[in-house]
Amino acid sequence: MFDNYRFGEKLVILMPLMHKESMDSMEVCIEKLQTLMDDANNMGYDAFVIATELAIKFAEHHQEPLKIFGRFPTRNECLYRENTPEEEEWL
């Protein structure tokens, strides 16, 4: 089903996976983005290659706190979660 969408639509579909507090979802997101970038490169869609490269960098940046804390500490306050001392230091 994912293959039925255009490149731009696929980027939008993958964004929630990047912002979910789940390492599994993040890994799927990065994998799909890499495939999307490879496809765009093979088809000569330079603008989408650049867009997916940027999306991969953002996803990898988002992945860092998940690897360390298993969640996004920047969300703690709005979700009424207490920061751990390690999260406080990181923030």
C-alpha positions as CSV (number, residue, x, y, z in Angstrom):
1,M,0.0,0.0,0.0
2,F,2.8,2.4,0.9
3,D,4.2,2.0,-2.7
4,N,1.0,3.5,-4.1
5,Y,1.8,7.0,-2.8
6,R,4.0,9.7,-4.4
7,F,7.3,10.7,-2.9
8,G,6.1,13.7,-1.1
9,E,3.1,11.8,0.4
10,K,5.5,9.1,1.6
11,L,7.6,11.7,3.5
12,V,4.5,13.0,5.2
13,I,3.3,9.4,6.1
14,L,6.6,8.7,7.7
15,M,6.8,11.8,10.0
16,P,4.6,10.3,12.8
17,L,7.0,7.4,13.0
18,M,9.9,9.8,13.6
19,H,8.0,11.5,16.5
20,K,6.7,8.4,18.2
21,E,8.5,7.4,21.5
22,S,9.4,4.0,20.0
23,M,12.8,2.8,18.9
24,D,11.1,0.2,16.7
25,S,9.1,2.9,14.9
26,M,12.2,5.1,14.6
27,E,14.1,2.3,12.9
28,V,11.3,1.6,10.5
29,C,11.2,5.3,9.7
30,I,14.9,5.5,9.0
31,E,14.8,2.3,6.9
32,K,11.9,3.6,4.8
33,L,13.5,7.0,4.4
34,Q,16.7,5.4,3.2
35,T,14.8,3.3,0.7
36,L,12.8,6.3,-0.4
37,M,16.1,8.3,-0.9
38,D,17.6,5.4,-2.9
39,D,14.5,5.3,-5.1
40,A,14.5,9.0,-5.7
41,N,18.2,8.9,-6.5
42,N,17.6,6.1,-9.1
43,M,14.8,8.1,-10.7
44,G,16.8,11.3,-10.8
45,Y,14.5,13.2,-8.4
46,D,17.2,15.4,-6.9
47,A,14.9,17.5,-4.8
48,F,13.5,14.4,-3.1
49,V,17.0,13.0,-2.5
50,I,17.9,16.2,-0.7
51,A,14.6,16.2,1.2
52,T,15.0,12.6,2.3
53,E,18.6,13.1,3.3
54,L,17.5,15.9,5.5
55,A,14.6,13.8,6.9
56,I,17.1,11.0,7.7
57,K,19.3,13.5,9.6
58,F,16.3,14.7,11.6
59,A,15.3,11.1,12.4
60,E,18.8,10.2,13.5
61,H,18.8,13.4,15.7
62,H,15.4,12.4,17.2
63,Q,16.7,8.9,17.8
64,E,19.5,10.0,20.1
65,P,17.3,10.7,23.2
66,L,15.4,7.5,22.6
67,K,18.6,5.5,22.7
68,I,19.6,7.2,25.9
69,F,16.3,7.6,27.8
70,G,13.8,5.5,25.9
71,R,11.6,8.7,25.6
72,F,11.8,12.3,24.6
73,P,12.7,14.3,27.7
74,T,11.6,17.5,26.0
75,R,8.0,16.2,26.3
76,N,8.2,15.5,30.0
77,E,6.7,18.8,31.3
78,C,3.7,18.8,28.9
79,L,3.1,15.1,29.7
80,Y,3.4,15.7,33.5
81,R,6.4,13.4,33.7
82,E,9.2,14.0,36.1
83,N,12.7,14.4,34.6
84,T,15.4,12.0,35.8
85,P,18.6,13.6,36.9
86,E,20.2,12.4,33.7
87,E,17.4,14.0,31.6
88,E,17.8,17.3,33.5
89,E,21.5,17.3,32.7
90,W,20.8,16.5,29.1
91,L,18.2,19.2,28.7
